[in-house]
Amino acid sequence: MNKILKQAFTLLIVSLVLFSCNSTQKNNTFELQEGDLLFQNTGTGEIDNAIKDVTATSFSKNYSHVGMAMKKGDQFYVVEAIPKKGVRQTPLTEFLDRNKNKNNKSQTTVARLDSDYKPYISKALAYGIDRIGTPYDDIFLWDDTSYYCSELVYKMFSSQDLPTDAIPFKTQPMTFNDSTGNPMPSWVTYYKTRNQPIPEGVIGTNPNLMASSPHIKFVHDYETE
């Protein structure tokens, strides 16, 4: 009888351990949510690097693109403003496949807004969806009818009934200068080919500035999956 009890007790312990492991594994599985922000290191091209060089913060130095997750049916999309294509809803798989490292992992990191902002997610996405087809703002101006990536995400919230100090992201004067205070050669060429002056000091935002917001928490890195 004691032998039978010992066997039953052993079986119970093994079952509990297996259940605990499975539960832990399930709880650790990342699930994307609507409103999540997807930050990307989009590449090593001259302008990609130029963007990162002039927008690096003490918190983040590598992001040059950001979009917002949206669920449609059982599929996820990313509402974003992207060069040459403008504002669009991109299938998540396409978004993640856009830029991968040498190990074929997407260089994409996910941040989640504080729960206080959940009531504003649906209107934020509606703002972006209403602007699908709008051209990309390759001049990075704030007061025109086109959008660059972080401008779109910022205005998804600033367009709502939120006090300025309650908007989850900040703006600041943009700079296109190097550490010596002179315009970076890549930006001089960039704006010269567009017959536009460099908008030095104009108010704007950028992915690295957004990534440093105290109102978001990074919850997943696709590069380390």
N, C-alpha and C positions, 0 to 999 in steps of 0.2 A: 504493500500500500504506500509506504514511504517512497519507494522507487517511482511509482506512478505519479505521486504528488510532485516529486522533484522534476520529473520529465515535463509535467504540465506547467510547473513554475518556470522552467527553462524556456519552454515554448512561448509562454506569456511574455517573458523578458525580451526574447528575440523579436517577437511581433511588435512590442512597444518601441524598440530601437528602430526597426524598419519603418514603422509609421512615423516616428519622429524625423528620421532622415528624409523620407518622402515629403513630409510637410514642410521641412526646412527648404528642400529643393524647390518645392512649389512656391513658397513664399518669397524665395530669392529670384524668381523668374520675373524679369522686367516686362511690364505692360505699358505701352505708350498710351497717353491720354490726350483727349482734345485740349488744345491750348498749350501743350508742351512746346517749348522752343527748341529748335534744332539748329545748333551752331556747327558750322563747317570750316575746316581749313581747306579752301577750295583749290589750292595748287601752289605752284612755285613760279608762275609767270611773273613778268616784270611788274605789272600793275597789281597782281595779287600780293606780291612782296611789298610793293610800295604802300598799299593799303595797310598792311600789317605793321610796316615800319612807322607810319605816322599815327596809328591808332592804338598801339600797344599800351597797356596799363600795367600797374604793378601786379594785378590779379591775372590778367590774360594777355598773351602776346600773339596768339596764332590764328584767331578767328577773322575771316574775311567775308563771311556770309551767314545769314540767319533767316529762318522761316518759321511758320507756326503750323503745328499738326492739326488736321481736321479729319473727322471720321464721316464717311459717306457710305451708308449701308454697313457692310462688314469690312470695308477697305479704308485704309488710312491714306491721306494725301497731305501735301505740305503746301500751304498758301505762301507764296514767295514772289519777290520781284527779282528777276534775274536778267543779266545782260543779254541783249539781242532778242529776248523773248518777252520781256516785260512782266507784268503781273499775271500769274497763272496758278492753277492748282496742279501740282506735280505728284504722280503716284509715289508713295513712300519708297518703293523698291527702286524706282528711277532716281529719286533723290539720293538714296544711300549708295547707289552704284556710280554716282557722278565722279567721285574722287576717292580712290582707295590707296592704301599704302602698299608697300612691297609684299606684304603678307595677304593681300586681297581683302583687307578689312577697311570698312568705311571710316573715313576721318570725320566722324560726326558725333557730337556730344549733345545730350538732352538735358535741358533744365526745366524745372517746373515752378510756376508762379505760386506764391503764398495762397493759401486757401481763401483769403479775403478777396481775391480777384476772380474766383470762380464765377460769380454772378455776371462778370463782364466778358467772359470768354465768347459766348454766342454772338454778342453784338460786335466783338472784335473780329471774329471770323466773317460775319456778314459784311462788315466794312471792306475786308479784303476781297471777298467773293464779288461784291458789287463793282470792284475795280479790275476784275480779270480782263485782260486785253489792253490795259493801259500801258503805254510805253515805259521802258526802263529809263531812269534818270541818270544818264552817264555823265552829267555835269555836276551832280550832287548838290542841287539847289533845293531849298526848302519850300519855296512859295510858287512852284509851277504845278502843272497837272500831270507830271510823271513821278515815278517813285524809284528810289533805290531800296535795297533790301531792309535795312534797319529803319529807314524812314517810314516804310509801310507798316512795320510792326509797331513802331512808336505811335503812329497816327491811328492805328486800330484802337488804341486806348485813349489818346488825347482827344479823339472825336466824340468820346462819350462824356457823360455828366460826371466828370471827375475833377476835383480841384487840381491845380497844377502840381502842388506838392504831393498829391496822392497818385499821380501817374507813376507806374512802377519803374520807369526808365528816365534817365536824365538826358539833357542836351548840353552841348558845350560849343564854343567857337572851334570850328575846324581849322586844322593846320596841314599844310602840305610841305612844310619845311623840314630840313634835316636838323641835326643837333647843333649846327653852327648858326641856325636861323635863316639859312638860305633855301629857296625852293629846290626840292629834289629834282635832278635832271629828268627823271622818268615822268614826273608830273608836268614839268615845263613842256616836254614833248607831247604829252597826253592832251593838254589843253590847247597847245598851239595847233595841233592837227584838227581840232574842233573849233578853231577860231573863237575861243572863249578865254577870258581872263581867269586866272586861278582864283577861286573864291576863298582866299585866305581870310580867316576870322569870321566867316559866315556861320551862323548857328546851324548845328546839325547833330547827328549821332552816328554811331558805328557799332558793329557787332561786339568788339572788345569792350566798349563802354557799357553796352547792354549786359554783357557777361559779368560785369562787376556789380550789377544791381544787388542791393541787400534784400530785394523782394523775390529773388529766385533761388532755387537750390538745384544743384546739378545732381541728377538721379541715375544717369546711365551714360556709358561710353561705348559706342558700337565698335570702336577700334580694339577694345579689350575683350570682346565676347569670345 
